[in-house]
């Protein structure tokens, strides 16, 4: 049974590695840009530029949504050439974030100072991820005004207190949008680059445990 588990883990690990390396979970238009060596100034999609602690993963994945597959590029010229390629090859559409244009978005200082006083407040989404300083403006633009809270009850209270000025996301993936609308419910199973990375890390850990069990069994025999 342990050997079977190891083989299963190895199979899943290779499949996930292949999926991540080949950008299988990304839209075709995005894959075609990332895999084109003739296009210059292409960095990667936002979801691949950040590392997330497991406990914040669902919240950050929810906060980013479709923007996890937005492509970071050097400048508008890089974006224009990539768009021309997509049009010429009828490959669909993609969204580009030029590093020289995108500005940070931050929460008002008065609101920010009060957040630590509220029950359930965890942090600003941009502060809960790790990334290279090169991408600071990009990450702050997408996550710098999203507040992460432990649960929906506290999220509702905080949202009302700050007059629904900023988006709030819970650890379970519920969202209170600017203006007060709410999104929540059961999560339909779907693939994203962020969730694939986490699944791969967990499988590698599981593989190590199974290998250790096998080695212990050998020593006992």
C-alpha positions, 0 to 999 in steps of 0.5 A: 500500500505504501509503495502504491502511494509513492507511485501515485505521488510520483505520477501526480508530481510529474503531471503537475510539474508538466502542467505548471511548466507548460502553463496548461491551466492558463488560457490559450492566448496567454500560453501562446505569448509566454511560449513565443521566444520571438517576443521580448519584454515578457516576464510572466503571469502575476500568479507565477510571480508570487509565493503564498503561505498556504493559509492565505492561498484561497483568499489571495486566489480569490482576490486575484481572480482572472488577474492571476493570468494577466501578463507582466511586460517591460513596457507598452511596446512589449504589450503592443507587439504581443497583441499584434501577434495574437491578432495575426494568429487569431489566438484570442485576447490577453491582458498586459501589465507594463512595468513602466506604467502601472502604479501602486494602489494603497488604502487611505492612511486613516483607514489603514491605521484603524484596521488593527483595531478590528476583530478578525483583521489579518492584513492587506493582501499585498503584504501576505504574499512574497515577490521580487521588488521589481514587481512591487507596483504590479502586486500593490496595484492588484492586492494593495487595496484588498483587506483580508479578514478571518471570517464573513461575520467580521468582514461584514462588521469591518465593511460597514465600519469603513463604509464599504470603501475597500474590497474585503476577502475572507480566508474561506474566499467570501468577498465583500465588494466596494459598495457592499455587494457580497460574493460567497457560496460553495467553491466549484473545483477549478484549476489555477496556477496558484492552486496547482503550485500548492498541490505540487508542494503538498505532494512533494511533502507527501512523497517524502513521508512515504519514502521515509515510511518505506525506508523504516520498513526496510530497516525493520525487515 
